[in-house]
Amino acid sequence: MNEAYCVKCKAKREMKDAKEVAMKGKGGVERRAMTGVCPVCGTKMFRILGKKQEVAAA
């Protein structure tokens, strides 16, 4: 699931050394993102993730 678009290769690739980071957003709200490295050319890759899903306690 650590797939992102490499702007140098112009293709979707699996990120190497992927890790989740938090970005600052509007109004102080943090957004989640993944950052890593392209395994082919070594360019830094970045992908913004959706909101974290809350698990409903039953």
N, CA, C and O of each residue as an XYZ file, in Angstrom:
232
protein
N       0.819     -1.204      0.000
C       0.000      0.000      0.000
C       0.855      1.258      0.000
O       0.323      2.366     -0.062
N       2.132      1.107      0.067
C       3.035      2.250      0.072
C       3.387      2.662     -1.349
O       4.558      2.850     -1.680
N       2.371      2.799     -2.181
C       2.576      3.154     -3.576
C       2.371      4.654     -3.754
O       1.433      5.226     -3.197
N       3.242      5.289     -4.525
C       3.138      6.718     -4.787
C       3.638      6.994     -6.197
O       4.248      6.130     -6.827
N       3.380      8.194     -6.687
C       3.784      8.584     -8.034
C       5.167      9.227     -7.987
O       5.401     10.148     -7.205
N       6.065      8.748     -8.809
C       7.403      9.323     -8.917
C       7.382     10.330    -10.065
O       7.120      9.957    -11.208
N       7.652     11.591     -9.776
C       7.591     12.619    -10.809
C       8.768     12.534    -11.778
O       8.664     13.001    -12.913
N       9.869     11.954    -11.356
C      11.028     11.820    -12.237
C      10.843     10.648    -13.212
O      11.128     10.780    -14.402
N      10.368      9.506    -12.704
C      10.129      8.321    -13.549
C       8.795      8.413    -14.298
O       8.594      7.729    -15.302
N       7.883      9.265    -13.803
C       6.538      9.407    -14.345
C       5.771      8.083    -14.310
O       5.137      7.676    -15.283
N       5.856      7.424    -13.139
C       5.166      6.153    -12.955
C       4.871      5.941    -11.482
O       5.549      6.493    -10.616
N       3.841      5.125    -11.202
C       3.552      4.744     -9.820
C       4.501      3.633     -9.434
O       4.696      2.671    -10.177
N       5.090      3.779     -8.257
C       6.029      2.773     -7.766
C       5.824      2.556     -6.271
O       5.255      3.400     -5.578
N       6.292      1.422     -5.794
C       6.282      1.099     -4.366
C       7.415      1.885     -3.702
O       8.557      1.831     -4.157
N       7.100      2.614     -2.627
C       8.109      3.422     -1.933
C       9.059      2.549     -1.122
O       8.647      1.558     -0.519
N      10.326      2.926     -1.116
C      11.324      2.267     -0.290
C      11.523      3.141      0.944
O      11.485      4.367      0.835
N      11.733      2.548      2.101
C      11.923      3.267      3.372
C      10.743      4.190      3.666
O      10.935      5.328      4.093
N       9.525      3.702      3.439
C       8.321      4.513      3.655
C       8.045      4.691      5.138
O       8.194      3.759      5.928
N       7.641      5.900      5.506
C       7.246      6.156      6.880
C       6.126      7.200      6.888
O       6.036      8.047      5.999
N       5.277      7.116      7.914
C       4.158      8.039      8.034
C       4.617      9.296      8.760
O       5.324      9.225      9.764
N       4.201     10.454      8.234
C       4.533     11.742      8.838
C       3.252     12.544      9.029
O       2.227     12.236      8.422
N       3.311     13.573      9.875
C       2.173     14.457     10.100
C       2.505     15.821      9.516
O       3.573     16.374      9.775
N       1.574     16.363      8.719
C       1.752     17.689      8.136
C       0.855     18.676      8.869
O      -0.208     18.310      9.370
N       1.287     19.913      8.927
C       0.422     20.951      9.477
C      -0.576     21.356      8.417
O      -0.220     21.499      7.247
N      -1.820     21.542      8.813
C      -2.858     21.957      7.880
C      -3.495     23.248      8.329
O      -3.049     23.872      9.292
N      -4.538     23.648      7.629
C      -5.254     24.865      7.977
C      -5.918     24.713      9.336
O      -6.424     23.642      9.671
N      -5.915     25.774     10.107
C      -6.571     25.764     11.412
C      -5.892     24.881     12.439
O      -6.518     24.506     13.431
N      -4.622     24.537     12.231
C      -3.901     23.715     13.190
C      -4.233     22.237     13.123
O      -3.792     21.470     13.979
N      -5.002     21.818     12.122
C      -5.377     20.418     11.975
C      -4.235     19.678     11.281
O      -3.731     20.123     10.250
N      -3.837     18.549     11.853
C      -2.760     17.765     11.254
C      -3.308     16.831     10.196
O      -4.396     16.277     10.357
N      -2.564     16.650      9.112
C      -2.918     15.698      8.060
C      -1.834     14.638      7.999
O      -0.662     14.910      8.263
N      -2.241     13.425      7.648
C      -1.294     12.317      7.547
C      -0.740     12.220      6.127
O      -1.422     12.546      5.155
N       0.506     11.767      6.027
C       1.132     11.579      4.722
C       2.183     10.477      4.837
O       2.637     10.148      5.933
N       2.556      9.923      3.709
C       3.639      8.938      3.647
C       4.772      9.545      2.834
O       4.533     10.200      1.820
N       5.993      9.330      3.274
C       7.149      9.790      2.530
C       8.141      8.636      2.412
O       8.263      7.807      3.313
N       8.838      8.602      1.293
C       9.792      7.531      1.045
C      10.685      7.884     -0.130
O      10.780      9.045     -0.529
N      11.339      6.869     -0.681
C      12.289      7.057     -1.774
C      11.914      6.121     -2.913
O      11.506      4.982     -2.687
N      12.058      6.617     -4.147
C      11.811      5.779     -5.333
C      12.923      4.738     -5.440
O      14.100      5.099     -5.400
N      12.578      3.444     -5.577
C      13.610      2.416     -5.647
C      14.407      2.433     -6.956
O      15.494      1.857     -7.015
N      13.890      3.077     -8.000
C      14.560      3.095     -9.295
C      15.537      4.263     -9.421
O      16.704      4.069     -9.761
N      15.045      5.497     -9.141
C      15.877      6.677     -9.389
C      16.364      7.364     -8.112
O      17.257      8.208     -8.183
N      15.802      7.027     -6.944
C      16.252      7.607     -5.689
C      15.616      8.939     -5.340
O      16.030      9.581     -4.376
N      14.611      9.374     -6.107
C      13.925     10.637     -5.840
C      12.993     10.482     -4.650
O      12.401      9.421     -4.456
N      12.858     11.550     -3.842
C      11.953     11.529     -2.707
C      10.516     11.492     -3.213
O      10.154     12.232     -4.128
N       9.693     10.618     -2.609
C       8.287     10.462     -2.989
C       7.415     10.867     -1.814
O       7.831     10.775     -0.659
N       6.200     11.318     -2.115
C       5.305     11.831     -1.095
C       3.875     11.493     -1.477
O       3.492     11.628     -2.640
N       3.080     11.052     -0.502
C       1.674     10.743     -0.758
C       0.840     11.183      0.440
O       1.116     10.793      1.575
N      -0.187     12.004      0.181
C      -1.089     12.450      1.235
C      -2.128     11.352      1.458
O      -2.717     10.843      0.505
N      -2.348     10.994      2.722
C      -3.284      9.933      3.079
C      -4.618     10.524      3.507
O      -4.722     11.718      3.787
N      -5.637      9.675      3.553
C      -6.950     10.085      4.019
C      -6.980     10.191      5.532
O      -5.989      9.924      6.211
N      -8.127     10.583      6.043
C      -8.279     10.707      7.485
C      -8.245      9.330      8.130
O      -8.701      8.348      7.543
N      -7.706      9.264      9.335
C      -7.637      8.009     10.076
C      -9.056      7.600     10.478
O      -9.820      8.417     10.991
N      -9.393      6.363     10.247
C     -10.739      5.885     10.551
C     -10.837      5.538     12.031
O      -9.979      4.842     12.575
N     -11.885      6.027     12.670
C     -12.152      5.752     14.080
C     -12.783      4.361     14.197
O     -13.674      4.009     13.425
N     -12.316      3.586     15.158
C     -12.903      2.270     15.398
C     -13.988      2.449     16.446
O     -13.716      2.909     17.555
N     -15.221      2.087     16.096
C     -16.353      2.243     17.010
C     -16.317      1.159     18.076
O     -16.275     -0.029     17.756
N     -16.334      1.559     19.330
C     -16.339      0.611     20.431
C     -17.768      0.068     20.606
O     -18.715      0.838     20.766
N     -17.908     -1.251     20.574
C     -19.244     -1.851     20.665
C     -19.594     -2.241     22.085
O     -20.682     -2.759     22.332
